[in-house]
Amino acid sequence: MRLASIGKWLTLGGLVVLALSVTPTGEFSEAHEAWWSTRWQWLQRALRQDHAAPAATINPLLLYLGMFLSVGGLALAWQRDHGASTARAVQQRARPEAPTRRVFIGGLPFTTSRDELRQLFEAYGVVEHVHLMTDWETGRSRGFAFVTMADAHEARAAMAGLNGIALGGRTVTVSEAREREGPRLRQERRLRE
C-alpha cells in the first residue's frame, strides 16, 4: 500500500475518532439505543441549531487522538503526493541518462510501410525493431512510428541525418523517443518546469 493511501486512511480514521470523542448527555444517553444512533441524532439537532439539542461531553483523550491521526494522515498524504515528488525529480536529474537507442518518427505519410522505414534507417546502422503505429480499423499508418537501433551512436546519427527530410510530400520529424507518460508523470513534469 502506498504512503499516500495510508495517509488518507489515517485521516479518515482520525475523523471517526473525533466523532466518537463527542458524547451527548441527557435524553440521548439511553442504554438500549446504539451508540452511533444517539450521536447521529444529537449531531442532526446540533447542526440544525435546534434548541432541544442537549449538551455534550468531550473525551479529551479521543479528541487529541483524532486530531493527531487526522493531521498526521494529511501530512503523510501531502508529503507523498507533493513533497516527495520534488525530491524524486532531483534524483532523476542527478542520475546520468543512458544513451537511448529508441527513435521517434513523426509526420510520416499515411502510406508509409514498415519496410520503407527499415530501409530508411538501415543507412545509419542496424535496425532492431520498427513499430509503425496503425489505425486498428483501417490498418493504415497513423503518421508516426518508433525505431529501435542496435547502438545509441547509430540512433543519434539517424536523428541528425533524417530530421526535417521530405518523405512523401511531408516533412518528417525524427527525435529521441521519450518514455510514455501517465497522468502522474505529466503532473510531476509540470511541477518541475
Backbone bond lengths (Angstrom), bond angles and torsions (degrees), N, CA, C in turn:
res aa  C-N    CA-C-N  psi(-1)  N-CA   C-N-CA  omega(-1)  CA-C   N-CA-C  phi
1 M - - - 1.457 - - 1.529 107.89 -
2 R 1.325 116.91 136.31 1.457 121.16 -177.44 1.521 110.71 -76.12
3 L 1.348 115.28 156.12 1.458 120.87 -178.94 1.528 111.99 -60.74
4 A 1.326 117.17 -37.86 1.465 119.52 179.85 1.529 110.64 -62.29
5 S 1.331 116.94 -40.11 1.466 120.14 178.52 1.523 110.96 -66.63
6 I 1.333 116.29 -41.19 1.461 119.70 177.95 1.519 110.17 -61.43
7 G 1.333 116.77 -42.39 1.457 120.63 178.87 1.520 112.39 -62.13
8 K 1.319 116.57 -39.61 1.468 119.63 179.54 1.521 111.45 -67.91
9 W 1.336 116.69 -39.10 1.462 119.93 177.47 1.528 111.20 -67.41
10 L 1.330 117.34 -38.14 1.462 120.19 176.58 1.527 110.62 -62.46
11 T 1.328 116.65 -41.56 1.468 120.62 178.30 1.519 110.88 -61.44
12 L 1.326 116.63 -44.67 1.460 120.44 179.20 1.527 110.77 -63.20
13 G 1.334 116.68 -42.94 1.466 120.24 177.51 1.517 111.55 -62.97
14 G 1.338 116.74 -38.78 1.459 120.57 177.47 1.515 111.97 -62.51
15 L 1.326 117.10 -38.80 1.465 119.80 178.36 1.527 111.22 -66.73
16 V 1.329 116.73 -37.12 1.469 120.12 177.26 1.529 109.81 -64.88
17 V 1.338 117.10 -43.58 1.467 120.61 179.17 1.525 110.28 -64.21
18 L 1.333 117.15 -37.31 1.471 120.05 176.13 1.528 110.64 -61.11
19 A 1.332 116.38 -41.96 1.468 119.41 178.85 1.522 110.93 -65.49
20 L 1.319 116.63 -34.81 1.462 119.85 179.93 1.522 112.38 -73.53
21 S 1.324 117.67 -19.21 1.468 119.83 -177.93 1.532 112.03 -71.82
22 V 1.329 116.53 -18.10 1.466 120.16 179.68 1.528 108.58 -93.09
23 T 1.318 116.50 123.68 1.455 121.57 179.18 1.521 108.69 -121.19
24 P 1.341 117.93 114.37 1.466 119.29 177.75 1.526 110.98 -69.06
25 T 1.304 116.06 146.18 1.468 121.15 178.49 1.516 108.60 -114.12
26 G 1.293 115.71 172.60 1.462 119.90 175.89 1.505 111.37 86.19
27 E 1.360 116.56 -132.42 1.449 121.46 -172.06 1.526 113.37 -68.30
28 F 1.331 118.11 -17.05 1.456 120.09 -178.01 1.520 113.46 -90.65
29 S 1.284 118.22 3.04 1.469 119.85 -176.81 1.522 111.75 -97.74
30 E 1.328 117.96 35.70 1.454 121.37 178.84 1.523 110.02 -73.33
31 A 1.296 115.68 138.54 1.459 121.14 -173.49 1.524 112.73 -73.00
32 H 1.337 118.53 -27.16 1.457 119.74 -174.18 1.539 112.28 -81.53
33 E 1.312 118.76 -13.75 1.471 120.72 179.43 1.522 110.00 -89.84
34 A 1.316 114.48 153.71 1.467 120.08 178.78 1.524 109.65 -70.33
35 W 1.336 116.33 149.67 1.461 120.27 -176.41 1.514 112.11 -63.49
36 W 1.359 117.26 -35.22 1.457 119.22 -178.22 1.525 111.42 -73.36
37 S 1.332 116.41 -29.14 1.464 120.51 178.92 1.523 110.85 -67.43
38 T 1.332 116.78 -42.66 1.463 118.88 -179.41 1.530 110.69 -67.12
39 R 1.310 117.70 -40.04 1.471 120.20 178.32 1.525 110.91 -65.78
40 W 1.320 116.64 -40.46 1.457 120.66 -179.09 1.536 110.52 -64.69
41 Q 1.323 117.05 -44.97 1.462 120.02 178.79 1.530 110.56 -63.54
42 W 1.327 116.79 -41.35 1.460 120.23 179.41 1.528 110.40 -64.93
43 L 1.349 116.68 -41.25 1.465 120.82 -179.10 1.523 110.68 -65.61
44 Q 1.335 117.09 -39.68 1.463 119.94 178.10 1.529 110.78 -61.17
45 R 1.310 117.03 -46.38 1.468 120.25 -179.46 1.524 111.35 -67.32
46 A 1.327 117.43 -38.77 1.465 120.11 -178.85 1.525 110.74 -67.70
47 L 1.333 117.70 -38.58 1.458 120.26 179.64 1.529 112.23 -70.52
48 R 1.334 116.51 -31.36 1.460 119.72 176.09 1.516 111.59 -79.71
49 Q 1.314 116.15 -1.61 1.457 123.14 -176.05 1.523 110.84 55.48
50 D 1.308 113.55 42.59 1.452 121.19 178.65 1.532 108.46 -73.26
51 H 1.322 115.53 134.79 1.465 119.22 -179.16 1.517 112.04 -69.32
52 A 1.335 116.30 -17.49 1.460 119.65 -179.23 1.526 112.09 -85.09
53 A 1.332 117.67 -1.27 1.465 119.55 179.47 1.519 108.96 -70.51
54 P 1.319 116.76 120.31 1.470 120.17 -177.52 1.526 111.21 -74.83
55 A 1.282 115.20 170.20 1.457 121.47 177.64 1.526 109.51 -70.29
56 A 1.303 115.19 161.96 1.463 120.44 179.73 1.511 109.08 -130.81
57 T 1.310 114.89 151.50 1.463 119.12 173.00 1.519 107.78 -105.20
58 I 1.310 116.09 149.20 1.456 120.97 -178.09 1.518 108.31 -117.48
59 N 1.300 115.34 126.62 1.455 121.57 177.27 1.532 107.06 -81.81
60 P 1.334 118.59 110.13 1.464 119.99 -174.75 1.527 113.18 -64.04
61 L 1.318 118.26 -32.78 1.455 120.28 179.25 1.531 110.98 -63.30
62 L 1.341 116.29 -47.21 1.458 119.84 177.78 1.524 111.53 -67.61
63 L 1.325 116.97 -35.33 1.460 120.43 178.53 1.525 110.63 -61.41
64 Y 1.338 116.88 -50.04 1.465 120.10 -179.24 1.524 111.88 -67.34
65 L 1.334 117.01 -37.26 1.461 120.10 177.59 1.528 110.39 -63.40
66 G 1.333 116.67 -44.26 1.468 120.53 178.40 1.513 112.22 -63.16
67 M 1.346 117.00 -40.71 1.462 119.78 178.18 1.523 110.47 -65.44
68 F 1.329 116.72 -42.39 1.465 120.80 -179.93 1.525 111.12 -62.08
69 L 1.334 117.16 -46.45 1.462 120.76 179.87 1.528 111.70 -64.27
70 S 1.329 116.76 -42.52 1.467 120.13 -178.66 1.518 111.48 -64.87
71 V 1.319 116.80 -50.37 1.467 120.50 -177.90 1.532 110.16 -67.60
72 G 1.325 117.46 -42.36 1.460 120.48 178.26 1.520 112.22 -63.08
73 G 1.327 116.17 -41.35 1.466 119.80 178.14 1.513 111.93 -65.01
74 L 1.337 116.83 -42.19 1.460 120.03 177.46 1.520 111.20 -62.78
75 A 1.327 116.86 -42.29 1.465 120.37 179.67 1.523 110.72 -64.18
76 L 1.323 117.22 -41.50 1.454 121.11 179.50 1.525 110.97 -65.17
77 A 1.326 117.13 -44.39 1.462 120.67 179.35 1.526 110.57 -65.57
78 W 1.329 117.71 -41.14 1.456 120.44 -179.32 1.523 111.01 -67.43
79 Q 1.331 116.68 -42.81 1.460 120.37 -178.98 1.521 109.88 -61.04
80 R 1.312 117.29 -41.91 1.451 120.81 -177.89 1.525 110.64 -70.55
81 D 1.332 117.39 -39.78 1.454 120.46 -177.13 1.519 113.04 -77.47
82 H 1.335 117.79 -36.10 1.460 119.74 -172.92 1.521 113.25 -116.56
83 G 1.310 116.82 -57.05 1.455 120.40 -172.43 1.513 113.02 -64.61
84 A 1.321 117.28 -40.17 1.455 119.75 -177.06 1.519 111.92 -73.00
85 S 1.332 117.59 -26.69 1.460 119.00 -177.43 1.520 111.22 -66.60
86 T 1.337 117.72 -32.96 1.466 118.89 177.82 1.520 109.94 -70.90
87 A 1.322 118.19 -36.15 1.463 120.76 176.55 1.523 110.03 -64.84
88 R 1.322 116.97 -39.62 1.451 120.67 178.27 1.519 110.90 -65.35
89 A 1.337 117.32 -36.99 1.464 121.12 178.60 1.519 110.81 -64.87
90 V 1.333 117.24 -38.63 1.463 120.89 178.09 1.519 109.98 -65.26
91 Q 1.338 117.22 -40.85 1.459 120.48 178.29 1.524 111.30 -63.72
92 Q 1.339 116.75 -39.15 1.454 119.89 -179.97 1.520 110.89 -67.41
93 R 1.343 117.38 -38.56 1.454 119.75 178.22 1.519 111.59 -66.98
94 A 1.334 117.46 -34.68 1.454 121.24 -177.54 1.532 111.36 -73.43
95 R 1.321 116.98 -26.39 1.452 121.32 -178.64 1.529 109.43 -75.39
96 P 1.336 118.68 127.73 1.463 119.09 178.77 1.525 110.09 -66.95
97 E 1.305 115.45 136.71 1.454 120.95 -177.97 1.527 109.78 -78.59
98 A 1.304 115.99 134.43 1.454 120.55 176.45 1.522 108.35 -74.97
99 P 1.308 117.34 140.06 1.468 118.87 178.75 1.518 109.45 -62.51
100 T 1.310 114.99 133.67 1.459 119.91 -175.02 1.519 111.02 -88.32
101 R 1.314 114.22 147.13 1.458 120.81 176.29 1.519 110.16 -108.79
102 R 1.331 116.13 -4.53 1.459 121.31 -175.82 1.526 109.87 -97.43
103 V 1.326 116.71 131.96 1.460 122.82 -174.70 1.525 109.28 -121.29
104 F 1.333 115.66 137.77 1.473 121.89 175.96 1.527 108.42 -99.82
105 I 1.311 116.65 135.11 1.459 121.81 177.14 1.518 107.47 -123.73
106 G 1.331 116.50 119.84 1.458 121.40 179.89 1.518 111.14 -120.96
107 G 1.325 116.11 162.21 1.461 121.40 179.00 1.517 113.22 77.45
108 L 1.320 116.76 23.94 1.470 120.52 -179.57 1.523 110.32 -74.59
109 P 1.335 116.97 147.87 1.470 118.96 171.93 1.533 109.11 -64.19
110 F 1.311 116.36 151.18 1.455 120.46 -176.10 1.535 112.39 -72.53
111 T 1.311 116.64 -9.32 1.471 121.13 179.19 1.520 112.53 -93.79
112 T 1.337 117.87 1.20 1.467 122.46 -177.06 1.524 110.68 -66.46
113 S 1.338 115.46 139.79 1.477 120.26 177.02 1.519 109.82 -112.09
114 R 1.326 115.80 167.93 1.468 121.30 178.30 1.535 111.13 -63.13
115 D 1.317 115.37 -40.02 1.466 119.45 -178.76 1.526 111.62 -64.02
116 E 1.316 117.32 -39.61 1.471 120.57 177.53 1.528 110.59 -62.05
117 L 1.335 117.07 -43.55 1.463 120.59 178.65 1.527 110.92 -64.58
118 R 1.326 116.59 -41.95 1.466 120.66 179.80 1.533 109.86 -60.49
119 Q 1.338 117.40 -45.44 1.471 121.13 179.20 1.527 111.19 -63.08
120 L 1.325 116.62 -39.36 1.459 121.27 -179.54 1.527 111.34 -63.14
121 F 1.324 117.42 -42.29 1.462 121.88 -176.46 1.528 113.03 -84.69
122 E 1.333 118.57 -22.90 1.465 120.25 179.72 1.517 112.41 -66.69
123 A 1.316 117.74 -16.07 1.466 120.58 175.56 1.528 110.80 -67.66
124 Y 1.349 117.86 -18.32 1.470 122.10 -177.28 1.530 112.34 -107.37
125 G 1.321 118.50 -7.83 1.461 120.27 179.45 1.516 111.25 155.22
126 V 1.315 115.19 -169.48 1.468 121.90 -177.28 1.528 109.48 -79.66
127 V 1.325 115.62 127.77 1.464 121.78 178.64 1.522 108.30 -98.49
128 E 1.328 115.72 121.57 1.463 119.90 179.26 1.525 112.18 -83.64
129 H 1.341 115.66 -43.02 1.476 118.74 -174.26 1.525 110.19 -152.82
130 V 1.324 116.46 140.30 1.466 123.05 174.38 1.521 107.02 -120.59
131 H 1.339 115.77 122.45 1.468 120.50 179.24 1.522 107.70 -118.78
132 L 1.342 115.55 96.37 1.460 122.09 179.34 1.517 108.12 -89.21
133 M 1.318 116.51 121.49 1.457 120.47 -179.35 1.528 109.06 -75.45
134 T 1.332 116.34 126.17 1.459 121.03 -177.95 1.518 110.73 -123.88
135 D 1.315 114.81 155.44 1.455 121.40 175.99 1.527 107.01 -74.26
136 W 1.328 116.94 131.71 1.463 119.43 -174.73 1.517 112.83 -72.99
137 E 1.334 118.18 -21.71 1.468 119.82 178.89 1.525 111.94 -84.10
138 T 1.341 116.04 -47.97 1.466 120.13 -174.98 1.519 113.23 -93.63
139 G 1.333 117.74 -25.41 1.457 121.02 -178.53 1.517 113.88 82.59
140 R 1.329 118.38 0.01 1.468 119.66 -179.83 1.529 110.45 -88.77
141 S 1.312 115.18 162.43 1.459 121.72 -177.09 1.531 110.79 -60.95
142 R 1.346 115.95 146.28 1.462 121.10 176.00 1.518 111.47 -94.12
143 G 1.330 117.57 0.16 1.458 120.62 175.36 1.519 114.47 99.03
144 F 1.322 118.19 5.50 1.466 119.27 175.29 1.522 109.68 -149.42
145 A 1.349 114.13 159.69 1.466 120.18 -176.22 1.521 109.34 -153.66
146 F 1.338 114.87 169.48 1.456 122.79 174.72 1.519 107.85 -128.17
147 V 1.324 115.67 134.03 1.462 121.42 178.52 1.517 107.76 -122.51
148 T 1.324 116.71 132.07 1.462 121.80 175.98 1.519 108.23 -106.23
149 M 1.329 114.79 121.40 1.462 121.08 -179.91 1.531 109.04 -94.99
150 A 1.333 117.16 162.34 1.457 121.78 -179.50 1.521 112.03 -73.60
151 D 1.329 117.23 -28.43 1.459 121.38 -175.19 1.528 109.42 -133.93
152 A 1.334 116.69 145.76 1.464 121.28 -179.97 1.519 111.56 -67.03
153 H 1.342 117.53 -33.50 1.472 120.73 179.04 1.525 110.54 -67.48
154 E 1.326 116.29 -39.07 1.459 120.38 176.32 1.525 110.53 -64.95
155 A 1.325 116.48 -38.37 1.471 120.48 179.26 1.526 110.13 -63.98
156 R 1.359 117.21 -43.37 1.469 120.00 178.07 1.525 111.52 -64.26
157 A 1.313 116.72 -38.78 1.472 120.41 178.33 1.532 110.65 -64.23
158 A 1.327 116.55 -40.84 1.463 120.55 178.18 1.528 110.86 -65.39
159 M 1.352 116.93 -40.09 1.468 119.89 178.12 1.521 110.57 -62.15
160 A 1.328 116.58 -44.11 1.468 120.45 -178.99 1.524 111.32 -67.80
161 G 1.331 117.46 -39.19 1.458 120.45 -175.49 1.513 114.95 -80.22
162 L 1.327 117.71 -29.22 1.468 120.04 -173.52 1.525 114.49 -103.36
163 N 1.319 118.44 -13.37 1.460 120.24 -178.22 1.532 110.06 -67.58
164 G 1.312 115.85 124.59 1.460 121.79 176.30 1.515 115.24 90.00
165 I 1.337 118.44 3.30 1.465 119.01 179.26 1.524 109.69 -76.45
166 A 1.341 116.38 159.87 1.462 121.69 177.06 1.519 108.04 -94.71
167 L 1.315 115.39 128.35 1.460 121.48 -179.90 1.516 107.67 -135.31
168 G 1.323 116.41 114.26 1.458 120.83 179.62 1.522 112.66 62.32
169 G 1.320 117.36 31.57 1.459 121.50 178.56 1.521 114.31 84.68
170 R 1.319 118.07 4.65 1.465 121.74 179.54 1.525 109.81 -123.10
171 T 1.331 115.48 147.40 1.464 120.35 176.94 1.521 109.19 -84.39
172 V 1.315 115.83 125.50 1.455 122.17 -175.25 1.529 109.38 -93.97
173 T 1.338 115.44 136.74 1.461 122.30 175.21 1.524 107.93 -105.98
174 V 1.336 115.50 124.05 1.459 120.42 179.47 1.521 107.44 -121.84
175 S 1.341 116.65 123.48 1.463 120.51 -178.10 1.523 109.65 -148.19
176 E 1.323 114.82 175.29 1.454 121.11 178.16 1.527 109.20 -69.30
177 A 1.315 116.33 133.66 1.464 120.51 179.05 1.522 109.20 -76.44
178 R 1.320 115.95 134.70 1.467 121.10 176.69 1.512 108.75 -99.43
179 E 1.338 115.25 159.30 1.458 119.95 176.09 1.526 108.81 -65.70
180 R 1.299 115.94 147.26 1.455 120.25 178.41 1.515 109.18 -65.94
181 E 1.321 116.51 133.72 1.458 121.11 -175.34 1.516 110.64 -106.10
182 G 1.332 114.80 131.10 1.455 120.21 171.01 1.519 108.86 -89.51
183 P 1.325 118.04 -178.41 1.470 120.44 -178.62 1.522 113.20 -60.26
184 R 1.328 117.30 -35.93 1.470 120.04 -178.48 1.531 110.43 -67.60
185 L 1.332 117.93 -44.06 1.463 120.52 -179.75 1.526 111.15 -66.20
186 R 1.344 116.50 -38.38 1.471 118.93 177.13 1.519 110.74 -62.03
187 Q 1.339 117.24 -41.36 1.456 121.48 179.95 1.535 110.28 -65.05
188 E 1.322 117.17 -42.44 1.477 119.77 178.78 1.521 110.90 -64.02
189 R 1.346 116.92 -39.04 1.470 119.56 178.76 1.522 110.74 -64.43
190 R 1.339 117.27 -39.51 1.469 120.26 177.70 1.519 110.85 -64.33
191 L 1.336 117.49 -37.75 1.465 120.44 179.07 1.524 111.40 -66.90
192 R 1.341 117.50 -34.65 1.468 120.40 179.01 1.519 111.66 -69.19
193 E 1.333 117.07 -32.27 1.472 120.33 -175.76 1.480 112.83 -79.57
